[in-house]
Amino acid sequence: MAKDHGTQIKNDDLYEKLRDEGASKEKAARIANAQANKSLDSGGGKLEQRSKAELYDEAKEIGIEGRSKMDKDALVKAIRMH
């Protein structure tokens, strides 16, 4: 049973799994919350449906370096890997 992380973490089980796999607290929280809010599609649908400009803005917000030289596919991959 996963520890209850309060209201800031929407999917405690996924958060714990990601932390056990070595993800940072920030990354684990972001992924767990996105999965719970259904804004992260593990099959890849949601990010691919965004425009390159939207992906670029998200990459900028989370601090992905080299984003200005990336095409849409590279931005999707970088966001998923972050």
URKAVEN-V481337 format. One record per residue. N is the residue number from 0. PSI is psi as a letter, one per 40 degrees, with the letter a starting at -180 (* if undefined). NEAR is the number of other ideal C-beta (glycine too) atoms within 8 Angstrom. D_LAST is the distance of its C-alpha to the last C-alpha in Angstrom with 1 decimal. Layout:
n,psi,near,d_last
N,PSI,NEAR,D_LAST
N,PSI,NEAR,D_LAST
This chain:
n,psi,near,d_last
0,h,2,26.3
1,i,7,23.2
2,i,6,23.8
3,h,5,24.1
4,e,7,21.6
5,a,5,23.6
6,e,3,22.9
7,d,5,19.6
8,h,11,17.9
9,d,7,19.0
10,g,10,18.4
11,d,11,19.4
12,d,7,19.6
13,d,12,16.1
14,d,14,14.9
15,d,10,17.2
16,d,8,16.2
17,d,12,12.5
18,d,10,13.8
19,d,6,16.4
20,e,6,13.9
21,e,4,12.5
22,i,9,9.5
23,i,5,9.9
24,d,7,12.2
25,d,6,10.1
26,d,10,7.1
27,d,13,10.1
28,d,11,12.1
29,d,9,9.9
30,d,12,9.7
31,d,15,13.3
32,d,11,14.6
33,d,9,13.3
34,d,12,14.8
35,d,9,17.9
36,e,8,18.3
37,f,6,18.0
38,e,5,15.6
39,h,9,13.1
40,h,8,15.1
41,e,5,14.2
42,e,4,16.7
43,e,8,14.9
44,d,7,17.5
45,d,9,16.1
46,d,11,13.5
47,d,7,16.1
48,e,5,18.7
49,i,8,17.3
50,i,5,18.7
51,d,8,17.1
52,d,6,17.9
53,d,8,16.1
54,d,14,12.9
55,d,12,13.5
56,d,8,14.2
57,d,11,11.1
58,d,13,9.0
59,d,9,11.7
60,d,6,11.5
61,e,9,8.1
62,f,6,9.0
63,h,11,7.7
64,i,4,10.7
65,e,7,13.0
66,d,11,12.3
67,d,5,16.1
68,e,4,16.8
69,i,11,14.6
70,i,6,16.4
71,d,8,15.4
72,d,6,14.3
73,d,8,12.1
74,d,16,10.5
75,d,12,10.1
76,d,8,8.6
77,d,13,6.1
78,d,13,5.2
79,d,7,5.6
80,d,5,3.8
81,*,8,0.0
